[in-house]
Each structure stands twice: as C-alpha cells, then as structure tokens.
Amino acid sequence: MSIPESQLETWAHQGSVTQSAATYNTIKNVLEAAGTPYAAKAFTVFLQGSHGNDTNIFAESDVDIVIRLDDLFFSDLSQLSAAEQTAYHSAYSNATYTYANFKNDVVNVLRKQYGNAAKAGEKAIAIEASGSRRKADVIVAAQFRRYWKFNNLYDETYDEGICFFNGAGERIANYPKQHSQNLTAKHRRCNGWFKPLVRVLKNLRGKLVSDGLLKPGAAPSYYLEGLLHNVPDDCFGGSYQESFACAFDWLHSADKSKLVCANGQYYLMRDGLHTCWPTANALLFLNAATKLWEEW
C-alpha cells in the first residue's frame, strides 16, 4: 500500500496567506516607524520561513520576520590568507552603534507597541497572537559576510547572509535570501511540483508526531525544504504519488553526508552545529516517513 493520491493532494494545499500577510505588514510597519531609535540607521525588514517561501501549511501559524541592521556586519575570514586578513582589518573599523544596541532598541520598540505580548526568547522576540494577528517571531540580525577574497575595498568577494546571537552568546549565521531564491528556482524548474511536495512532507511530519512515531522538533520545516531541494528535478511531476516515491527512493540511495542545505552554504546533515540537521533525527524522519508510506 501507499498513501492515496487524494490524501497527498490534500496535504499539498497551502495554509493561510491573508492572515500571515496582514500580521507581517502590521509588525513591519511598527519596526519601520519613523520614531524608532534606529530610524536613521540602514536596516531591512523581511519575511522568512514557511510563510516567506510559500511552503506553509494550515498547521503552521507562526510568522517569521527578520529585521537586519546593515550599518554593521560580522565576518567569517577563515578562507582568507594572513595578508588578506591584515588588509581587511586595515580597511574596516568597529561600528559605534553595536548589535547589542540595535537589539535592545528593537525589543523596546516591540514592547512599547505590544506590551507583555512581546517576549525576548533564546533566539527571537515572540509576539503572541491576538485577534486576527498570528503569532510572530522577530529575529534581530546583522549583516553577515563569508569572505573568499579581500585585497581592498574595491577588490573583495563574499557571500552575504545574516547572523544573530542566541542566549548563550553564540553567533548563528545563515542565508535566508539564498534559501528562498533557490527554493523558488527549484519550484520553477519542477513545473510547480516542488513546493506542494514540501507541504506534503510537512503534513506527513505532523501525522508522524501525532501518532507518536516522531518526536516534536525532530524535523524542522527548514530542513525538510533542504532535504527535497537535493532531489533531482526529474523526480517531480506526474502525480504526488510518483513524485514522493521517486524522491524517497533517491534519498534512501543517496550519500547523506553530501546533501546540502537549500542555501548552498552548509551541509544538510551534521551533528553539533546550529545550522545543520542532526543526522539521527534526519534518518529517523526518513525511515518513519517511508514506513508510513509502506504501511498506509
């Protein structure tokens, strides 16, 4: 047996669009208001996550928002030579308005607007749902650059992302723009089959969790998107059953250590890293999903 096409088609449907868009626009307006302490700084507000990538399902209610300070940036210089690192440090100086200043100001702006409904957490500022407003998580970030070359300000090469710091002070860097762009490009190459199949996996994950076959949090949406992004384009199409079977056949035979995140910057499965899927959790999901498929 396999999961019926009708069930897969139901799972493929996109969740709320109107409410999430309204929530994003409302909070964006608060963050971009003229009276904020950082109004004169260069910053960008954008939507990320499932709602930003059009892979959201009905069970997903949180809206993920990033506010990124562009007046400063953090860097990874590990790929530069000693001479290039010296040139870099000579060209750039420390910012006077720091990331800590920025995060404190953003927290105060949101608390002024939303009161106790805005709570600073381990990684993000959570804004509780109220009325038609959905729950939102606001990540306060700075620009991040992974350098590949630096000779001077006019001769430098880097990949641009974002970074933020968790409660332990650890820097977490990621590349949401590349992630989103690559998902959209994949969706187009697959003639519109990719994102619906991502939503199928997310709903399937929900069933596995509700049935006690997968622990909550073991298969985050971000990694499910990355998992399917590795599957060859020609696996998508025909029907959801055909696409699912082809994708999972390929994934089971693939070298898991070589799979990469959808942003193209990190390996998908690695242990002990904030930006990678713990291998045991990834394999648990793959095996549980396959078992559900086979025993439906």
Summary of the structure (lengths in Angstrom):
residues: 296
radius of gyration: 20.7
end to end distance: 5.9
largest distance: 64.9
contacts: 910
relative contact order: 0.14
helix: 45%
strand: 22%
